[in-house]
């Protein structure tokens, strides 16, 4: 099972996107966990397969990449703004070669 984590400023703005991603995963029968957390708690969430950053914290990309050994990338602003969970999940799967 893959573990995907999204980081944003407070972990709240991504909660709607997480729900949309979970629905897309269920529709695809894709076994994964998807959670959102504040970026300040990144050190507490190291055991993951993919890290996605909300657009509001993309400026911390280099810092977060240095902390993780898995793929770390910002979420596309259009997909984030439209809460397109399928596209974001597909992006995460591509990053994980899954």
N, C-alpha and C positions, 0 to 999 in steps of 0.2 A: 504494500500500500504506500502510495506517494504522499508526502506531506508538503503542502503548499502554504506559505504564510504571506500575508499582505501587511505592509507597514504603512501607516499614514501618521498624521500629526498626533491624533489622540486615539486612533483605533476605532473611531465611531463612524467616520464618513465612508469607510470601506465595508461596513457591515451589510449594506444593501447589495453591494457588488458580490460579497461573499455568498449571500443567499442565492443570487442569480447564478453564480458559478457552481454552487452545490446542486441546483436544479439541473444545470447543463450536464454535470457529472453523472447524476442519477439517470438522466435521459440516455446517456451514452453507456450506462453500466460501467462507468469508470470508477474504480475503487481508490479513493483518496480522502484525505482530510484537508479542509481549507479553513483557515482562521485568519482573523485580523487582529492586529495589536498596535499600540503606539510605538513609534520608532524608538522612543527612549527605552523600551524594554527589549530591544533587539538582542542583547546579550543573554537574555533568558530563553531564547527560542532558537538555539543553534542546531538542533537535531531535525533539520528539514531538508527537503530535496529541491526546493525552489523558493526564492524570495522575490516578491514583486513589490515595487514602491509606488505609492500613490503620487500623482503629479505634484502635489504640494510639498513633497519631501524628496523629489528627484535630485535636488541639489546635493543630497547626502549620498548619492550613488557610490562615489569612490570610497568613502568611509565605510559604508556597509559592505561593499564588495571585499574589502580588506578583512572583514570579520568572518566571512562565510566561505566555505569551499564548494558551495553549490552555485548554480546560476543565480545571478542577481540582476534584475533589469527593471526599469520604470514601466508602468502601465501606460499604454497609449491613451492620450488625453481624450480622444473621441470615444473610445471604448469605455473609459472611466466615466465620462460625462453622461453617456447614454446607458450606463450600467449594463453593458453587453457582456454578461457572464460567459456566454459561449465563446466569444472571441478571446476573452482574457484567459479562459481555461485552455483553449487551443494554443495560445501563445505560451503558456506555462508548459504544456505538454511538449511543444516544439523545443523549448529551452532544455527540457530534461531528456530530449531524444526519445520520447515515449509516444 
